[in-house]
Amino acid sequence: MKKLVSILLALMLVISCMSFAVADDKPVLTVWIPVYQFGDGPDDLTFWNEHLADFAAENNCEIVVEIKGWGNYYDGAYTAMAGEGGPDVVYGPRYDFMSNGLLLPLNDYFTQEEIDNYLYWNTGLQMNGQQYCVPMMVGNARVMFYNMDILKAAGITELPATWDDFIAMCKTIKEKVPDVKPFLQNWGAGSGSAALMTSFWPMYEQAGGKILDENGYPNVDNEAGLKTLEYIKRFMDEGIFDESIVAESDAVGQFEEGKLAACVNGTGKYKSFGDYEWAFHISPAGPAGVATQVASEGMGVNAKTKYPELAVGIVKAMTSAKAMDDFHTQVYAMPKITKDSTFKDVEAFEDMYTNQADRLSVFPGFESADSFEDTLLGNIQLMLMGDLTPEQVLKETMTYYNEQLRQ
């Protein structure tokens, strides 16, 4: 009997210890995010550990933040997530993450109230009505900058309101201030992405274009595409551009040096402008109004995570007003991403990023996007050289995409 009692007591002790071990076994979630601290503030790891500590304590979990270098970051994250590992929460996933099923659909994890609080919710990765990425870093909108010293020398005191007004402004500057160029675009850029980001897509959206059709494929062979190319061609036809435009790749540099009256560029470049008065607006209004593109990065959740609710909670904590206000103050200045946060970036851009977010859109990911943009760039160059009409540019670009690039 004593032996039996001893055995029972021993078993109870083992069971008790096992129960204690299970109760103390916290979920461990990993977050990958690249380095953003290049100044004198808290390092990235310290910052995120401090700002996720409350969430970890409240949810009885452990959060392991890994700060990654930018070199090969996206390829490394994709490879890890395509295998058996990878982070639970990943910064900056691309289209191929989503299209290959590596990301968790997020719609069911956010209330409508939470969605409405994000200024740029629709700039995240989306497919088939599902959201796969929550915007976190939004900024560097491509806007039209003006050298006001040049405009005033030409007798112009107001920014052009429409496409036609902009053409008229350029012709006036060409006539009255002949030692500068009125406007340039980078049609000699090394890649389609680099050229179209500032020289085509903003105007395409001003013409009312949608980059993707209802099936998630690109299609520019439409009325908006034709209006955009006809407008770009007018700069050649009316003598604002010349044949050198197909080799132009440094419009921004010429604007910074004060040699150019107007230029489309990201808002982050204003710091490098020369000693002259500058002004900006989103764009002159095209047939569909004012619009442009904005850069965006976000946070996604690994589809294989064991703890989806916790992983999404981490995303919400990282993009909260408290975390982002501190991040933009202490680590990396960018515009606010939620309505309840505080604008910490350049005051001149506050109204645009805060009150005109609906006019800013992100270039969406899609199959063979780089090859598509390279093809479109090459055909527009041929148009500017007089070898293709606008209609031919659109038809040949889409025929090549649909027959050669689209799977």
Residue pairs with C-beta under 8 A, 6 or more apart in sequence:
26 60
26 61
26 62
27 60
27 61
27 62
27 306
27 307
27 310
28 61
28 62
28 63
28 64
29 61
29 62
29 63
29 64
29 88
29 89
29 305
29 307
29 310
29 311
29 314
30 63
30 64
30 65
30 66
30 87
30 88
30 89
31 48
31 52
31 63
31 64
31 65
31 66
31 87
31 88
31 89
31 90
31 91
31 314
31 318
32 66
32 68
32 77
32 86
32 87
32 89
32 90
32 91
33 44
33 48
33 65
33 66
33 67
33 68
33 91
34 67
34 68
34 69
34 70
34 73
34 91
34 92
35 44
35 67
35 68
35 69
35 70
36 44
36 327
36 331
36 332
37 43
37 44
37 47
37 331
37 332
38 332
39 331
41 47
41 330
41 331
42 50
42 330
42 331
43 67
44 67
44 331
45 65
45 67
47 326
47 327
47 330
47 331
48 65
48 67
48 318
49 63
49 65
51 317
51 318
51 322
51 323
51 326
51 327
52 63
52 65
52 314
52 317
52 318
54 317
55 63
55 313
55 314
55 317
56 62
56 63
59 310
59 313
61 307
61 310
63 314
66 87
68 76
68 77
73 92
74 92
74 94
77 86
77 87
77 90
77 91
77 92
77 93
77 97
78 94
78 96
78 97
78 102
80 86
80 87
81 87
81 90
81 97
81 102
81 302
81 304
82 100
82 102
84 304
86 102
86 302
86 304
87 302
88 301
88 302
88 305
88 306
88 307
88 310
88 311
88 314
89 299
89 300
89 301
89 302
89 311
89 314
89 315
89 318
90 97
90 299
90 300
90 301
90 302
91 136
91 297
91 298
91 299
92 297
92 298
93 102
93 103
93 125
93 132
93 133
93 298
93 300
94 125
94 365
95 125
95 364
95 365
95 366
95 367
95 369
96 365
97 103
97 125
97 132
97 300
98 125
98 127
98 132
98 133
98 300
98 365
99 127
99 365
99 367
101 303
102 302
102 303
103 125
103 132
103 133
103 300
103 301
103 302
103 303
104 132
104 300
104 301
104 302
104 303
104 305
104 308
104 311
104 312
105 130
105 131
105 132
106 130
106 131
106 132
106 133
106 134
106 301
106 312
107 129
107 130
107 131
109 308
109 309
109 312
110 131
110 312
114 316
115 121
116 339
117 338
117 339
117 340
118 134
118 135
118 319
118 337
118 338
118 339
119 138
119 336
119 337
119 338
119 339
119 353
119 354
119 357
120 135
120 138
120 294
120 296
120 337
120 357
120 360
120 362
121 131
121 134
121 135
122 361
123 135
123 138
123 294
123 296
123 298
123 360
123 361
123 362
124 131
124 132
124 133
124 134
124 135
124 296
124 298
125 131
125 132
125 133
125 298
125 300
125 364
125 365
126 132
126 364
127 216
128 216
132 300
133 298
133 299
133 300
134 298
134 299
134 300
134 315
134 316
134 319
135 296
135 297
135 298
135 319
135 337
136 297
136 298
136 299
136 318
136 319
136 324
136 337
137 295
137 296
137 297
137 298
137 332
137 334
137 337
138 294
138 295
138 296
138 297
138 334
138 335
138 337
138 353
138 360
139 267
139 268
139 294
139 295
139 334
139 335
139 345
139 353
140 266
140 267
140 268
140 294
140 295
141 266
141 267
141 282
141 292
141 293
141 294
141 295
141 349
141 352
141 353
141 360
142 197
142 198
142 202
142 264
142 265
142 266
142 292
142 293
142 294
143 264
143 265
143 266
143 267
143 280
143 281
143 282
143 283
143 292
143 352
144 159
144 262
144 263
144 264
144 280
144 281
144 282
144 283
144 284
145 255
145 262
145 263
145 264
145 265
145 269
145 270
145 273
145 278
145 279
145 280
146 159
146 261
146 262
146 278
146 279
146 280
147 255
147 258
147 260
147 261
147 262
147 276
147 277
147 278
148 276
148 277
148 278
148 279
149 258
149 276
149 277
150 173
150 177
150 180
150 258
150 261
150 276
151 157
151 169
151 173
151 261
153 176
153 177
154 169
154 172
154 173
154 175
154 176
154 177
154 261
155 172
155 176
156 169
156 172
156 173
159 279
159 281
159 284
160 166
160 168
160 169
160 284
161 284
161 285
162 284
162 285
162 286
163 206
163 231
163 284
163 285
163 286
163 287
165 284
166 183
166 262
166 284
167 234
167 235
167 238
167 240
169 182
169 261
169 262
170 182
170 183
170 235
170 238
170 240
170 261
170 262
171 182
171 238
171 239
171 240
173 180
173 182
173 261
174 182
174 239
174 240
177 261
180 258
180 259
180 260
180 261
181 254
181 259
181 260
181 261
182 240
182 260
182 261
182 262
183 235
183 240
183 260
183 261
183 262
183 263
184 241
184 245
184 248
184 251
184 254
184 260
184 263
185 195
185 198
185 199
185 232
185 235
185 241
185 245
185 248
185 251
185 264
186 194
186 195
186 198
186 199
186 248
186 249
186 250
186 251
186 252
187 195
187 199
187 245
187 246
187 247
187 248
187 377
187 380
187 381
187 384
188 195
188 245
188 246
188 247
188 248
188 249
189 195
189 199
189 249
189 377
190 249
191 370
191 373
191 374
191 377
192 370
192 372
192 373
192 374
192 375
192 376
192 377
192 378
193 369
193 370
193 373
195 373
195 377
196 373
196 376
196 377
197 293
197 363
198 264
198 265
199 232
199 264
200 228
200 232
200 376
200 380
201 211
201 293
201 363
202 264
202 283
202 291
202 292
202 293
203 228
203 231
203 232
203 283
203 286
204 211
204 220
204 224
204 225
204 228
205 286
205 288
205 291
205 292
205 293
205 361
206 228
206 283
206 284
206 285
206 286
206 287
206 288
206 289
206 290
206 291
206 292
207 223
207 224
207 225
207 227
207 228
207 231
207 286
207 287
207 288
208 223
208 224
208 227
208 286
208 287
208 288
209 220
209 222
209 224
209 225
209 228
209 288
210 224
211 218
211 220
211 363
211 364
211 366
212 218
212 219
212 364
212 366
213 219
216 366
217 366
217 367
217 406
218 366
218 369
218 372
218 401
219 398
220 376
220 394
220 397
220 398
221 394
221 395
221 397
221 398
222 394
224 287
224 288
225 394
226 390
226 391
226 394
227 286
227 287
228 286
229 380
229 383
229 390
229 393
229 394
230 390
231 286
232 380
232 383
232 384
233 383
233 384
233 390
234 240
235 241
235 245
236 242
236 245
236 384
241 384
243 384
243 385
245 384
246 381
246 384
246 385
251 260
251 263
251 265
252 263
252 265
252 269
254 260
254 263
255 262
255 263
255 265
255 273
256 269
256 272
256 273
256 274
257 274
258 274
258 275
258 276
264 283
264 292
266 295
267 280
267 346
267 349
270 278
270 280
270 346
270 348
280 348
281 290
282 290
282 291
282 292
282 352
282 356
282 359
282 360
283 290
283 291
283 292
284 290
289 359
290 359
291 359
291 360
291 361
292 359
292 360
292 361
293 360
293 361
293 362
293 363
294 360
294 361
294 362
295 362
296 362
299 315
299 318
299 319
300 315
301 308
301 311
301 312
301 315
302 311
305 311
317 323
319 337
319 338
320 338
321 338
321 340
321 341
321 342
324 336
324 337
324 338
324 341
325 336
325 341
325 342
325 344
328 334
328 336
328 344
328 345
329 344
333 344
333 345
334 344
334 345
335 343
335 344
335 345
335 349
335 350
335 353
335 354
336 342
336 343
336 344
336 345
336 353
336 354
343 350
343 353
343 354
345 353
352 359
352 360
353 360
363 369
366 372
367 405
367 406
367 407
368 401
368 405
368 406
371 401
371 405
372 397
372 401
372 405
375 397
375 400
375 401
375 405
376 393
376 397
379 388
379 392
379 393
379 396
379 397
380 393
382 388
382 393
383 389
383 390
383 392
383 393
388 396
